[in-house]
Amino acid sequence: MLTEARAKASAIAKDLRDKLAAEAKAEGAKHDALISQKLAEAEQRIAQSKAGAVASVHEIASDLVAGIVPRLIGAEVGKDELQLIQRAAE
């Protein structure tokens, strides 16, 4: 009878350990999915910020070229010429 009780207790403990391990694995998978989602969202925000920064750099470069080139060559330069100069510099 004692042997049977020990075997039953051991089986109950094993079932409980298996159940808890499965729950922990499922919870871990949920957290992994959430982390992956948050990471993807962060990467998207970074890409948007980078694109905005690059656009700002191009705008600043255009303004800079428009201010400097006429002074360097001593003549006014049209918008089309300024765009060509900027494209050549890229």
Rosetta silent file (secondary structure, phi, psi, omega in degrees, C-alpha in Angstrom):
SEQUENCE: MLTEARAKASAIAKDLRDKLAAEAKAEGAKHDALISQKLAEAEQRIAQSKAGAVASVHEIASDLVAGIVPRLIGAEVGKDELQLIQRAAE
SCORE:     score description
SCORE:     0.000 S_00000001
   1 L     0.000  -41.318  177.865    0.000    0.000    0.000 S_00000001
   2 H   -64.769  -39.064  179.006    2.853    2.411    0.799 S_00000001
   3 H   -64.096  -41.052  178.559    4.512    1.530   -2.474 S_00000001
   4 H   -65.082  -40.262 -179.667    1.296    2.257   -4.350 S_00000001
   5 H   -64.826  -42.640  178.042    0.906    5.610   -2.564 S_00000001
   6 H   -63.118  -44.101 -179.890    4.474    6.571   -3.432 S_00000001
   7 H   -62.510  -42.558  179.292    3.956    5.587   -7.069 S_00000001
   8 H   -65.505  -44.024  178.371    0.707    7.552   -7.208 S_00000001
   9 H   -62.866  -40.175  178.390    2.338   10.595   -5.579 S_00000001
  10 H   -64.791  -40.732  178.931    5.249   10.335   -7.995 S_00000001
  11 H   -65.873  -42.195  178.001    2.864   10.152  -10.961 S_00000001
  12 H   -62.746  -44.079  179.702    0.908   13.176   -9.687 S_00000001
  13 H   -63.303  -41.706  179.000    4.151   15.128   -9.216 S_00000001
  14 H   -63.678  -45.191  178.439    5.325   14.175  -12.721 S_00000001
  15 H   -59.616  -42.594  179.880    2.002   15.232  -14.257 S_00000001
  16 H   -64.986  -43.609  177.263    2.181   18.544  -12.384 S_00000001
  17 H   -60.867  -44.176  179.139    5.778   19.140  -13.517 S_00000001
  18 H   -62.349  -42.727  179.956    4.833   18.333  -17.119 S_00000001
  19 H   -63.872  -46.041  179.731    1.824   20.639  -16.959 S_00000001
  20 H   -64.738  -37.564  178.029    3.867   23.503  -15.473 S_00000001
  21 H   -65.385  -41.029  178.522    6.616   22.999  -18.052 S_00000001
  22 H   -65.060  -42.025  178.147    4.065   23.137  -20.880 S_00000001
  23 H   -63.301  -42.796  179.102    2.517   26.301  -19.424 S_00000001
  24 H   -63.621  -39.729  179.035    5.945   27.903  -19.050 S_00000001
  25 H   -65.127  -43.070  179.387    6.812   26.997  -22.652 S_00000001
  26 H   -64.957  -41.666  178.750    3.545   28.474  -23.927 S_00000001
  27 H   -65.009  -40.065  177.418    4.056   31.628  -21.868 S_00000001
  28 H   -63.041  -40.641  178.434    7.618   31.907  -23.176 S_00000001
  29 H   -64.477  -38.701  177.822    6.387   31.590  -26.764 S_00000001
  30 H   -62.370  -44.249  179.719    3.834   34.349  -26.092 S_00000001
  31 H   -66.510  -39.544  177.329    6.559   36.622  -24.745 S_00000001
  32 H   -60.803  -42.430  178.983    8.847   35.806  -27.689 S_00000001
  33 H   -64.588  -41.163  179.295    6.074   36.757  -30.124 S_00000001
  34 H   -65.076  -41.914  178.286    5.437   40.013  -28.260 S_00000001
  35 H   -63.558  -42.511  178.577    9.142   40.862  -28.264 S_00000001
  36 H   -62.047  -41.325  178.575    9.359   40.125  -32.002 S_00000001
  37 H   -63.911  -46.417 -179.814    6.363   42.371  -32.661 S_00000001
  38 H   -63.123  -39.396  178.639    7.809   45.217  -30.574 S_00000001
  39 H   -64.178  -43.481  178.525   11.165   44.843  -32.316 S_00000001
  40 H   -62.949  -40.854  178.272    9.542   45.000  -35.758 S_00000001
  41 H   -64.096  -42.323  179.293    7.607   48.124  -34.730 S_00000001
  42 H   -64.590  -41.682  178.444   10.780   49.756  -33.423 S_00000001
  43 H   -63.188  -36.581  177.964   12.670   48.924  -36.622 S_00000001
  44 H   -66.406  -43.398  178.099    9.855   50.480  -38.653 S_00000001
  45 H   -63.379  -39.181  178.361    9.981   53.677  -36.554 S_00000001
  46 H   -63.539  -43.668  179.445   13.764   53.804  -36.965 S_00000001
  47 H   -62.465  -40.710  178.346   13.439   53.419  -40.739 S_00000001
  48 H   -65.034  -43.100  178.679   10.865   56.234  -40.852 S_00000001
  49 H   -63.255  -41.474  179.309   13.083   58.482  -38.752 S_00000001
  50 H   -63.088  -44.159  179.307   16.070   57.699  -40.946 S_00000001
  51 H   -62.093  -41.036  177.515   14.089   58.490  -44.106 S_00000001
  52 H   -64.512  -39.173  178.901   12.971   61.786  -42.575 S_00000001
  53 H   -66.195  -41.667  178.989   16.530   62.639  -41.614 S_00000001
  54 H   -63.416  -41.457  178.285   17.817   61.879  -45.114 S_00000001
  55 H   -62.651  -39.627  177.956   15.092   64.077  -46.601 S_00000001
  56 H   -64.903  -39.468  178.730   16.104   66.877  -44.233 S_00000001
  57 H   -62.559  -42.810  178.792   19.741   66.509  -45.243 S_00000001
  58 H   -63.582  -39.464  178.994   18.791   66.814  -48.915 S_00000001
  59 H   -65.702  -43.094  178.502   16.729   69.925  -48.168 S_00000001
  60 H   -64.389  -41.814  178.996   19.591   71.483  -46.202 S_00000001
  61 H   -62.064  -41.280  178.378   22.026   70.592  -48.988 S_00000001
  62 H   -61.012  -46.087  179.056   19.747   72.251  -51.549 S_00000001
  63 H   -62.500  -40.444 -179.775   19.575   75.418  -49.478 S_00000001
  64 H   -64.870  -46.851  178.859   23.335   75.360  -48.984 S_00000001
  65 H   -60.850  -43.324 -179.250   24.045   74.878  -52.688 S_00000001
  66 H   -62.804  -29.563  179.369   21.577   77.653  -53.548 S_00000001
  67 H   -86.190  -33.822 -173.343   23.414   80.013  -51.215 S_00000001
  68 H   -88.343  -45.683 -173.477   27.006   79.097  -51.979 S_00000001
  69 H   -55.889  -47.465  179.255   27.184   78.419  -55.726 S_00000001
  70 H   -59.679  -35.048  179.020   26.132   81.928  -56.837 S_00000001
  71 H   -69.825  -36.779 -178.467   28.764   83.426  -54.527 S_00000001
  72 H   -69.943  -40.284 -176.182   31.457   81.089  -55.816 S_00000001
  73 H   -99.327   -7.039  176.739   30.827   81.724  -59.500 S_00000001
  74 L    73.092   22.222  179.438   29.621   85.321  -59.167 S_00000001
  75 L  -147.772  154.726  176.931   26.380   84.736  -61.059 S_00000001
  76 L   -70.588  145.771 -179.327   22.854   83.692  -60.316 S_00000001
  77 L  -123.119  133.305  179.888   22.081   80.046  -60.903 S_00000001
  78 L   -73.010  165.900 -178.569   18.650   78.745  -61.851 S_00000001
  79 H   -60.056  -40.401  179.874   16.780   76.049  -59.978 S_00000001
  80 H   -63.057  -42.340  178.567   17.463   73.478  -62.718 S_00000001
  81 H   -65.504  -39.737  178.358   21.201   74.118  -62.576 S_00000001
  82 H   -62.064  -40.232  178.342   21.161   73.891  -58.775 S_00000001
  83 H   -65.306  -39.382  177.149   19.431   70.516  -58.988 S_00000001
  84 H   -63.373  -42.189  178.405   22.030   69.290  -61.470 S_00000001
  85 H   -62.037  -44.486 -179.316   24.836   70.437  -59.177 S_00000001
  86 H   -65.122  -43.323  178.748   23.246   68.708  -56.218 S_00000001
  87 H   -61.769  -38.733  179.604   22.681   65.460  -58.153 S_00000001
  88 H   -64.842  -32.797 -178.989   26.304   65.517  -59.302 S_00000001
  89 H   -76.359  -20.127 -179.340   27.417   65.856  -55.677 S_00000001
  90 L   -78.582    0.000    0.000   25.427   62.817  -54.604 S_00000001
